[in-house]
Amino acid sequence: MTSMQIGRTLVGLCLAASAAVFAAAPADAAKVPAPAMKARLAAKVPVTGLVRAGNALVAVGDYGTIVRSTDEGKTWQQAEVPLSTLLTAVHFVDEMRGWAVGHGGVILATTDGGANWQLQATLDEKPVLLSVYFADAQRGYAVGAYGAAFVTLDGGHVWKPLAVGSGRDGDFHLNHIFGTRDGKLFIAAETGVAFRSTDRGTSWTKLATGVSGSLWSGLERADGEVVLLGMSGRVLASRDGGTTWQVRETGTEQSLTSGIALANGGMIVVGAGGVVLRGSGTAPYQLEVRPDRQNLAAVVAAPTGAVVVGGQLGVERLAPTK
Protein backbone atom coordinates (compact mmCIF):
# COMPACT_ATOMS: atom_id res chain seq x y z
CA MET A 1 0.00 0.00 0.00
CA THR A 2 1.46 3.38 -0.98
CA SER A 3 1.29 6.50 1.15
CA MET A 4 -1.30 7.87 -1.28
CA GLN A 5 -3.62 5.09 -0.10
CA ILE A 6 -3.02 5.59 3.58
CA GLY A 7 -5.89 7.17 5.49
CA ARG A 8 -5.59 9.33 8.58
CA THR A 9 -8.11 7.73 10.90
CA LEU A 10 -6.02 8.11 14.07
CA VAL A 11 -8.64 5.91 15.68
CA GLY A 12 -7.81 2.52 14.22
CA LEU A 13 -4.47 1.04 13.25
CA CYS A 14 -1.44 3.35 13.21
CA LEU A 15 -3.11 6.12 11.19
CA ALA A 16 -3.50 3.62 8.37
CA ALA A 17 -6.73 1.74 8.30
CA SER A 18 -8.48 1.39 5.00
CA ALA A 19 -9.29 3.74 2.16
CA ALA A 20 -12.90 3.47 3.32
CA VAL A 21 -12.09 6.03 6.01
CA PHE A 22 -12.00 8.64 3.28
CA ALA A 23 -15.29 7.63 1.70
CA ALA A 24 -17.66 10.56 1.97
CA ALA A 25 -20.78 10.24 4.09
CA PRO A 26 -23.92 9.04 2.31
CA ALA A 27 -25.58 11.75 0.26
CA ASP A 28 -28.55 11.97 2.63
CA ALA A 29 -26.57 11.72 5.87
CA ALA A 30 -26.53 15.45 6.57
CA LYS A 31 -30.21 16.07 5.80
CA VAL A 32 -31.49 14.85 9.16
CA PRO A 33 -28.41 14.37 11.33
CA ALA A 34 -28.79 12.35 14.50
CA PRO A 35 -27.28 14.02 17.57
CA ALA A 36 -24.32 12.44 19.30
CA MET A 37 -25.46 9.81 21.77
CA LYS A 38 -24.93 10.51 25.45
CA ALA A 39 -22.46 8.00 26.86
CA ARG A 40 -21.56 7.31 30.49
CA LEU A 41 -17.94 6.73 29.43
CA ALA A 42 -17.78 9.44 26.75
CA ALA A 43 -14.19 10.24 27.74
CA LYS A 44 -13.22 6.71 26.61
CA VAL A 45 -14.54 7.13 23.06
CA PRO A 46 -11.66 7.17 20.51
CA VAL A 47 -10.27 10.70 20.26
CA THR A 48 -8.78 12.37 17.19
CA GLY A 49 -8.27 15.96 18.33
CA LEU A 50 -7.46 17.89 21.52
CA VAL A 51 -7.22 21.60 22.18
CA ARG A 52 -7.02 24.08 25.02
CA ALA A 53 -9.75 26.72 25.26
CA GLY A 54 -8.77 29.15 28.00
CA ASN A 55 -8.69 27.10 31.19
CA ALA A 56 -10.68 24.26 29.62
CA LEU A 57 -9.61 21.29 27.51
CA VAL A 58 -11.76 20.06 24.63
CA ALA A 59 -11.48 16.70 22.83
CA VAL A 60 -13.30 15.50 19.71
CA GLY A 61 -13.64 12.03 18.27
CA ASP A 62 -15.79 9.23 16.98
CA TYR A 63 -19.61 9.19 16.91
CA GLY A 64 -19.74 13.00 17.12
CA THR A 65 -18.43 12.83 20.67
CA ILE A 66 -16.99 16.00 22.20
CA VAL A 67 -15.88 16.06 25.82
CA ARG A 68 -14.68 18.99 27.93
CA SER A 69 -12.63 19.27 31.10
CA THR A 70 -12.27 22.24 33.43
CA ASP A 71 -10.00 20.52 35.96
CA GLU A 72 -6.81 19.79 33.98
CA GLY A 73 -8.23 16.60 32.46
CA LYS A 74 -9.11 14.86 35.72
CA THR A 75 -12.82 14.68 34.86
CA TRP A 76 -14.69 15.17 31.61
CA GLN A 77 -18.22 16.25 30.65
CA GLN A 78 -19.85 15.40 27.33
CA ALA A 79 -20.89 18.37 25.21
CA GLU A 80 -24.13 18.83 23.31
CA VAL A 81 -23.42 17.95 19.66
CA PRO A 82 -26.10 17.88 16.92
CA LEU A 83 -24.64 15.01 14.88
CA SER A 84 -22.94 11.64 15.31
CA THR A 85 -20.39 11.60 12.49
CA LEU A 86 -16.65 11.10 13.05
CA LEU A 87 -15.04 14.39 14.08
CA THR A 88 -11.35 14.72 13.23
CA ALA A 89 -10.03 18.07 14.46
CA VAL A 90 -10.81 21.08 16.64
CA HIS A 91 -9.42 24.61 16.99
CA PHE A 92 -10.22 27.60 19.23
CA VAL A 93 -9.28 31.26 18.71
CA ASP A 94 -10.03 32.18 22.31
CA GLU A 95 -11.57 30.60 25.39
CA MET A 96 -15.11 30.76 23.99
CA ARG A 97 -15.05 30.49 20.18
CA GLY A 98 -14.06 27.27 18.48
CA TRP A 99 -14.67 25.06 15.47
CA ALA A 100 -14.60 21.30 14.84
CA VAL A 101 -14.61 19.44 11.51
CA GLY A 102 -15.14 15.88 10.36
CA HIS A 103 -16.45 13.46 7.79
CA GLY A 104 -19.22 14.50 5.43
CA GLY A 105 -17.90 18.06 5.15
CA VAL A 106 -19.35 19.04 8.53
CA ILE A 107 -18.20 22.15 10.37
CA LEU A 108 -19.37 22.71 13.93
CA ALA A 109 -19.04 25.90 15.94
CA THR A 110 -19.24 26.83 19.62
CA THR A 111 -19.43 30.19 21.37
CA ASP A 112 -19.49 28.95 24.96
CA GLY A 113 -16.12 27.27 25.30
CA GLY A 114 -17.16 23.93 23.88
CA ALA A 115 -20.10 23.04 26.12
CA ASN A 116 -22.60 23.33 23.24
CA TRP A 117 -22.03 23.00 19.50
CA GLN A 118 -24.04 23.96 16.41
CA LEU A 119 -23.79 22.63 12.86
CA GLN A 120 -22.52 25.76 11.14
CA ALA A 121 -21.94 24.38 7.62
CA THR A 122 -21.95 21.25 5.48
CA LEU A 123 -19.55 21.77 2.58
CA ASP A 124 -20.47 20.91 -1.00
CA GLU A 125 -19.67 17.34 -2.06
CA LYS A 126 -19.25 16.51 1.63
CA PRO A 127 -15.46 16.07 1.70
CA VAL A 128 -13.66 14.28 4.51
CA LEU A 129 -12.17 17.14 6.52
CA LEU A 130 -9.05 16.42 8.55
CA SER A 131 -7.95 19.74 10.01
CA VAL A 132 -9.23 23.21 10.86
CA TYR A 133 -7.33 26.39 11.74
CA PHE A 134 -8.55 29.94 12.39
CA ALA A 135 -6.08 32.81 12.21
CA ASP A 136 -8.64 35.02 13.96
CA ALA A 137 -12.36 34.97 14.66
CA GLN A 138 -13.24 35.67 11.01
CA ARG A 139 -10.59 34.05 8.81
CA GLY A 140 -10.39 30.26 8.94
CA TYR A 141 -9.25 27.27 6.92
CA ALA A 142 -10.38 23.66 6.64
CA VAL A 143 -8.48 20.97 4.72
CA GLY A 144 -8.89 17.27 4.09
CA ALA A 145 -8.78 14.26 1.82
CA TYR A 146 -7.95 14.41 -1.89
CA GLY A 147 -6.83 18.03 -1.84
CA ALA A 148 -9.97 19.44 -0.23
CA ALA A 149 -9.28 22.96 1.05
CA PHE A 150 -11.60 25.81 2.00
CA VAL A 151 -11.40 29.31 3.45
CA THR A 152 -13.92 31.44 5.31
CA LEU A 153 -13.78 35.19 5.88
CA ASP A 154 -16.90 35.51 8.03
CA GLY A 155 -16.31 33.23 10.98
CA GLY A 156 -17.36 30.02 9.26
CA HIS A 157 -20.74 30.89 7.80
CA VAL A 158 -19.60 30.89 4.16
CA TRP A 159 -16.74 28.70 2.89
CA LYS A 160 -15.07 28.98 -0.51
CA PRO A 161 -12.79 26.41 -2.20
CA LEU A 162 -9.08 27.06 -1.92
CA ALA A 163 -6.49 25.86 -4.45
CA VAL A 164 -3.43 24.49 -2.64
CA GLY A 165 -1.68 22.00 -4.95
CA SER A 166 -1.86 21.71 -8.72
CA GLY A 167 -1.64 18.74 -11.08
CA ARG A 168 -0.78 15.55 -9.21
CA ASP A 169 -0.11 17.61 -6.10
CA GLY A 170 -3.71 18.76 -6.11
CA ASP A 171 -5.00 15.31 -5.12
CA PHE A 172 -2.89 14.75 -2.00
CA HIS A 173 -4.59 14.29 1.34
CA LEU A 174 -4.04 17.50 3.31
CA ASN A 175 -3.62 16.16 6.83
CA HIS A 176 -3.01 19.21 9.00
CA ILE A 177 -3.00 22.98 8.64
CA PHE A 178 -1.44 25.35 11.16
CA GLY A 179 -0.18 28.90 11.38
CA THR A 180 2.91 30.61 12.78
CA ARG A 181 3.23 33.79 14.78
CA ASP A 182 4.56 35.70 11.76
CA GLY A 183 1.45 34.87 9.72
CA LYS A 184 2.67 31.97 7.59
CA LEU A 185 0.43 28.96 6.96
CA PHE A 186 1.72 25.40 6.63
CA ILE A 187 0.01 22.20 5.52
CA ALA A 188 1.38 18.72 6.22
CA ALA A 189 0.36 16.34 3.44
CA GLU A 190 1.07 12.96 1.83
CA THR A 191 4.30 11.49 0.47
CA GLY A 192 6.52 13.95 2.31
CA VAL A 193 4.78 16.94 0.73
CA ALA A 194 4.21 20.14 2.65
CA PHE A 195 2.83 23.47 1.49
CA ARG A 196 3.43 27.03 2.72
CA SER A 197 1.55 30.27 2.20
CA THR A 198 2.88 33.71 3.06
CA ASP A 199 -0.18 35.62 1.84
CA ARG A 200 -2.92 34.20 4.08
CA GLY A 201 -3.74 31.32 1.76
CA THR A 202 -4.04 33.16 -1.54
CA SER A 203 -1.10 31.24 -3.03
CA TRP A 204 0.85 28.18 -1.91
CA THR A 205 4.39 26.90 -2.40
CA LYS A 206 5.28 23.21 -2.37
CA LEU A 207 8.18 22.66 0.03
CA ALA A 208 11.13 20.30 -0.51
CA THR A 209 11.17 18.37 2.77
CA GLY A 210 13.54 15.65 1.57
CA VAL A 211 11.36 12.76 2.79
CA SER A 212 8.78 10.57 1.05
CA GLY A 213 6.61 9.30 3.92
CA SER A 214 3.35 11.04 4.72
CA LEU A 215 3.38 13.95 7.13
CA TRP A 216 0.59 13.96 9.68
CA SER A 217 0.99 17.11 11.74
CA GLY A 218 3.03 20.21 12.47
CA LEU A 219 3.65 23.03 14.93
CA GLU A 220 5.75 26.08 15.67
CA ARG A 221 8.09 25.89 18.64
CA ALA A 222 8.61 28.73 21.11
CA ASP A 223 11.79 29.86 19.33
CA GLY A 224 10.07 30.05 15.92
CA GLU A 225 11.33 26.73 14.60
CA VAL A 226 8.71 25.00 12.42
CA VAL A 227 8.33 21.26 12.95
CA LEU A 228 6.59 18.61 10.84
CA LEU A 229 5.74 15.13 12.15
CA GLY A 230 5.18 12.02 10.08
CA MET A 231 5.66 8.39 9.24
CA SER A 232 8.64 6.30 10.37
CA GLY A 233 9.24 8.48 13.41
CA ARG A 234 9.99 11.53 11.28
CA VAL A 235 10.58 14.89 12.94
CA LEU A 236 11.49 17.55 10.38
CA ALA A 237 12.66 20.95 11.61
CA SER A 238 13.11 24.23 9.75
CA ARG A 239 14.67 27.42 11.09
CA ASP A 240 14.20 29.41 7.89
CA GLY A 241 10.43 29.37 7.52
CA GLY A 242 10.25 26.09 5.64
CA THR A 243 12.86 26.66 2.95
CA THR A 244 15.21 23.95 4.27
CA TRP A 245 14.56 21.04 6.61
CA GLN A 246 16.61 18.85 8.92
CA VAL A 247 15.60 15.34 10.01
CA ARG A 248 15.84 14.83 13.76
CA GLU A 249 16.56 11.40 15.21
CA THR A 250 13.78 10.17 17.47
CA GLY A 251 14.61 6.55 18.29
CA THR A 252 11.31 5.26 16.95
CA GLU A 253 9.89 4.26 13.59
CA GLN A 254 6.28 4.67 14.68
CA SER A 255 4.15 7.31 12.96
CA LEU A 256 4.13 10.59 14.86
CA THR A 257 0.72 12.20 14.88
CA SER A 258 0.64 15.28 17.10
CA GLY A 259 2.87 17.57 19.09
CA ILE A 260 2.84 20.60 21.36
CA ALA A 261 5.41 23.29 22.01
CA LEU A 262 6.08 24.07 25.65
CA ALA A 263 6.75 27.53 27.03
CA ASN A 264 10.18 26.43 28.27
CA GLY A 265 11.25 25.64 24.70
CA GLY A 266 10.56 21.94 24.94
CA MET A 267 8.24 19.81 22.88
CA ILE A 268 6.07 16.74 23.48
CA VAL A 269 5.18 14.49 20.54
CA VAL A 270 2.84 11.48 20.50
CA GLY A 271 2.21 8.75 17.95
CA ALA A 272 1.21 5.23 17.09
CA GLY A 273 2.03 2.32 19.35
CA GLY A 274 1.85 4.39 22.53
CA VAL A 275 4.90 6.51 21.63
CA VAL A 276 5.58 9.67 23.64
CA LEU A 277 8.64 11.82 22.88
CA ARG A 278 9.92 14.66 25.03
CA GLY A 279 12.74 16.94 23.99
CA SER A 280 14.00 20.43 23.33
CA GLY A 281 15.89 21.82 20.39
CA THR A 282 18.41 19.42 18.90
CA ALA A 283 18.94 17.47 22.14
CA PRO A 284 18.13 13.73 22.02
CA TYR A 285 14.49 12.93 22.58
CA GLN A 286 13.37 11.06 25.66
CA LEU A 287 11.36 8.13 24.27
CA GLU A 288 8.56 6.53 26.24
CA VAL A 289 6.42 3.64 24.96
CA ARG A 290 3.27 3.35 27.00
CA PRO A 291 2.51 -0.18 28.26
CA ASP A 292 -0.88 -0.34 26.50
CA ARG A 293 0.79 0.53 23.16
CA GLN A 294 -2.44 2.07 21.98
CA ASN A 295 -2.29 4.64 19.19
CA LEU A 296 -2.21 8.27 20.29
CA ALA A 297 -3.66 10.94 18.04
CA ALA A 298 -3.44 14.17 20.02
CA VAL A 299 -1.73 15.91 22.91
CA VAL A 300 -2.39 19.13 24.81
CA ALA A 301 -0.97 20.93 27.85
CA ALA A 302 -3.32 22.15 30.55
CA PRO A 303 -2.86 25.63 32.09
CA THR A 304 -0.71 24.39 35.00
CA GLY A 305 1.41 22.14 32.80
CA ALA A 306 -0.37 18.80 33.12
CA VAL A 307 -0.26 16.93 29.80
CA VAL A 308 -3.30 15.14 28.38
CA VAL A 309 -3.22 12.69 25.46
CA GLY A 310 -6.04 11.34 23.30
CA GLY A 311 -6.30 8.28 21.09
CA GLN A 312 -7.84 4.84 20.81
CA LEU A 313 -8.69 4.68 24.52
CA GLY A 314 -10.07 8.20 24.82
CA VAL A 315 -8.44 10.93 26.90
CA GLU A 316 -5.95 10.43 29.72
CA ARG A 317 -3.48 12.48 31.74
CA LEU A 318 0.18 11.63 31.23
CA ALA A 319 2.22 10.80 34.28
CA PRO A 320 4.82 13.52 34.95
CA THR A 321 8.39 12.77 34.00
CA LYS A 322 10.60 11.45 36.78
C-alpha positions in Angstrom: 0.0 0.0 0.0 1.5 3.4 -1.0 1.3 6.5 1.2 -1.3 7.9 -1.3 -3.6 5.1 -0.1 -3.0 5.6 3.6 -5.9 7.2 5.5 -5.6 9.3 8.6 -8.1 7.7 10.9 -6.0 8.1 14.1 -8.6 5.9 15.7 -7.8 2.5 14.2 -4.5 1.0 13.3 -1.4 3.3 13.2 -3.1 6.1 11.2 -3.5 3.6 8.4 -6.7 1.7 8.3 -8.5 1.4 5.0 -9.3 3.7 2.2 -12.9 3.5 3.3 -12.1 6.0 6.0 -12.0 8.6 3.3 -15.3 7.6 1.7 -17.7 10.6 2.0 -20.8 10.2 4.1 -23.9 9.0 2.3 -25.6 11.7 0.3 -28.5 12.0 2.6 -26.6 11.7 5.9 -26.5 15.5 6.6 -30.2 16.1 5.8 -31.5 14.9 9.2 -28.4 14.4 11.3 -28.8 12.4 14.5 -27.3 14.0 17.6 -24.3 12.4 19.3 -25.5 9.8 21.8 -24.9 10.5 25.4 -22.5 8.0 26.9 -21.6 7.3 30.5 -17.9 6.7 29.4 -17.8 9.4 26.8 -14.2 10.2 27.7 -13.2 6.7 26.6 -14.5 7.1 23.1 -11.7 7.2 20.5 -10.3 10.7 20.3 -8.8 12.4 17.2 -8.3 16.0 18.3 -7.5 17.9 21.5 -7.2 21.6 22.2 -7.0 24.1 25.0 -9.8 26.7 25.3 -8.8 29.1 28.0 -8.7 27.1 31.2 -10.7 24.3 29.6 -9.6 21.3 27.5 -11.8 20.1 24.6 -11.5 16.7 22.8 -13.3 15.5 19.7 -13.6 12.0 18.3 -15.8 9.2 17.0 -19.6 9.2 16.9 -19.7 13.0 17.1 -18.4 12.8 20.7 -17.0 16.0 22.2 -15.9 16.1 25.8 -14.7 19.0 27.9 -12.6 19.3 31.1 -12.3 22.2 33.4 -10.0 20.5 36.0 -6.8 19.8 34.0 -8.2 16.6 32.5 -9.1 14.9 35.7 -12.8 14.7 34.9 -14.7 15.2 31.6 -18.2 16.2 30.7 -19.9 15.4 27.3 -20.9 18.4 25.2 -24.1 18.8 23.3 -23.4 18.0 19.7 -26.1 17.9 16.9 -24.6 15.0 14.9 -22.9 11.6 15.3 -20.4 11.6 12.5 -16.6 11.1 13.1 -15.0 14.4 14.1 -11.3 14.7 13.2 -10.0 18.1 14.5 -10.8 21.1 16.6 -9.4 24.6 17.0 -10.2 27.6 19.2 -9.3 31.3 18.7 -10.0 32.2 22.3 -11.6 30.6 25.4 -15.1 30.8 24.0 -15.0 30.5 20.2 -14.1 27.3 18.5 -14.7 25.1 15.5 -14.6 21.3 14.8 -14.6 19.4 11.5 -15.1 15.9 10.4 -16.5 13.5 7.8 -19.2 14.5 5.4 -17.9 18.1 5.1 -19.4 19.0 8.5 -18.2 22.1 10.4 -19.4 22.7 13.9 -19.0 25.9 15.9 -19.2 26.8 19.6 -19.4 30.2 21.4 -19.5 28.9 25.0 -16.1 27.3 25.3 -17.2 23.9 23.9 -20.1 23.0 26.1 -22.6 23.3 23.2 -22.0 23.0 19.5 -24.0 24.0 16.4 -23.8 22.6 12.9 -22.5 25.8 11.1 -21.9 24.4 7.6 -21.9 21.3 5.5 -19.6 21.8 2.6 -20.5 20.9 -1.0 -19.7 17.3 -2.1 -19.2 16.5 1.6 -15.5 16.1 1.7 -13.7 14.3 4.5 -12.2 17.1 6.5 -9.1 16.4 8.6 -8.0 19.7 10.0 -9.2 23.2 10.9 -7.3 26.4 11.7 -8.5 29.9 12.4 -6.1 32.8 12.2 -8.6 35.0 14.0 -12.4 35.0 14.7 -13.2 35.7 11.0 -10.6 34.0 8.8 -10.4 30.3 8.9 -9.3 27.3 6.9 -10.4 23.7 6.6 -8.5 21.0 4.7 -8.9 17.3 4.1 -8.8 14.3 1.8 -7.9 14.4 -1.9 -6.8 18.0 -1.8 -10.0 19.4 -0.2 -9.3 23.0 1.0 -11.6 25.8 2.0 -11.4 29.3 3.4 -13.9 31.4 5.3 -13.8 35.2 5.9 -16.9 35.5 8.0 -16.3 33.2 11.0 -17.4 30.0 9.3 -20.7 30.9 7.8 -19.6 30.9 4.2 -16.7 28.7 2.9 -15.1 29.0 -0.5 -12.8 26.4 -2.2 -9.1 27.1 -1.9 -6.5 25.9 -4.5 -3.4 24.5 -2.6 -1.7 22.0 -4.9 -1.9 21.7 -8.7 -1.6 18.7 -11.1 -0.8 15.6 -9.2 -0.1 17.6 -6.1 -3.7 18.8 -6.1 -5.0 15.3 -5.1 -2.9 14.7 -2.0 -4.6 14.3 1.3 -4.0 17.5 3.3 -3.6 16.2 6.8 -3.0 19.2 9.0 -3.0 23.0 8.6 -1.4 25.4 11.2 -0.2 28.9 11.4 2.9 30.6 12.8 3.2 33.8 14.8 4.6 35.7 11.8 1.5 34.9 9.7 2.7 32.0 7.6 0.4 29.0 7.0 1.7 25.4 6.6 0.0 22.2 5.5 1.4 18.7 6.2 0.4 16.3 3.4 1.1 13.0 1.8 4.3 11.5 0.5 6.5 13.9 2.3 4.8 16.9 0.7 4.2 20.1 2.6 2.8 23.5 1.5 3.4 27.0 2.7 1.5 30.3 2.2 2.9 33.7 3.1 -0.2 35.6 1.8 -2.9 34.2 4.1 -3.7 31.3 1.8 -4.0 33.2 -1.5 -1.1 31.2 -3.0 0.8 28.2 -1.9 4.4 26.9 -2.4 5.3 23.2 -2.4 8.2 22.7 0.0 11.1 20.3 -0.5 11.2 18.4 2.8 13.5 15.6 1.6 11.4 12.8 2.8 8.8 10.6 1.1 6.6 9.3 3.9 3.3 11.0 4.7 3.4 14.0 7.1 0.6 14.0 9.7 1.0 17.1 11.7 3.0 20.2 12.5 3.6 23.0 14.9 5.8 26.1 15.7 8.1 25.9 18.6 8.6 28.7 21.1 11.8 29.9 19.3 10.1 30.1 15.9 11.3 26.7 14.6 8.7 25.0 12.4 8.3 21.3 13.0 6.6 18.6 10.8 5.7 15.1 12.1 5.2 12.0 10.1 5.7 8.4 9.2 8.6 6.3 10.4 9.2 8.5 13.4 10.0 11.5 11.3 10.6 14.9 12.9 11.5 17.6 10.4 12.7 20.9 11.6 13.1 24.2 9.8 14.7 27.4 11.1 14.2 29.4 7.9 10.4 29.4 7.5 10.2 26.1 5.6 12.9 26.7 3.0 15.2 24.0 4.3 14.6 21.0 6.6 16.6 18.9 8.9 15.6 15.3 10.0 15.8 14.8 13.8 16.6 11.4 15.2 13.8 10.2 17.5 14.6 6.6 18.3 11.3 5.3 17.0 9.9 4.3 13.6 6.3 4.7 14.7 4.1 7.3 13.0 4.1 10.6 14.9 0.7 12.2 14.9 0.6 15.3 17.1 2.9 17.6 19.1 2.8 20.6 21.4 5.4 23.3 22.0 6.1 24.1 25.7 6.8 27.5 27.0 10.2 26.4 28.3 11.3 25.6 24.7 10.6 21.9 24.9 8.2 19.8 22.9 6.1 16.7 23.5 5.2 14.5 20.5 2.8 11.5 20.5 2.2 8.7 18.0 1.2 5.2 17.1 2.0 2.3 19.3 1.9 4.4 22.5 4.9 6.5 21.6 5.6 9.7 23.6 8.6 11.8 22.9 9.9 14.7 25.0 12.7 16.9 24.0 14.0 20.4 23.3 15.9 21.8 20.4 18.4 19.4 18.9 18.9 17.5 22.1 18.1 13.7 22.0 14.5 12.9 22.6 13.4 11.1 25.7 11.4 8.1 24.3 8.6 6.5 26.2 6.4 3.6 25.0 3.3 3.3 27.0 2.5 -0.2 28.3 -0.9 -0.3 26.5 0.8 0.5 23.2 -2.4 2.1 22.0 -2.3 4.6 19.2 -2.2 8.3 20.3 -3.7 10.9 18.0 -3.4 14.2 20.0 -1.7 15.9 22.9 -2.4 19.1 24.8 -1.0 20.9 27.8 -3.3 22.2 30.6 -2.9 25.6 32.1 -0.7 24.4 35.0 1.4 22.1 32.8 -0.4 18.8 33.1 -0.3 16.9 29.8 -3.3 15.1 28.4 -3.2 12.7 25.5 -6.0 11.3 23.3 -6.3 8.3 21.1 -7.8 4.8 20.8 -8.7 4.7 24.5 -10.1 8.2 24.8 -8.4 10.9 26.9 -5.9 10.4 29.7 -3.5 12.5 31.7 0.2 11.6 31.2 2.2 10.8 34.3 4.8 13.5 34.9 8.4 12.8 34.0 10.6 11.5 36.8 
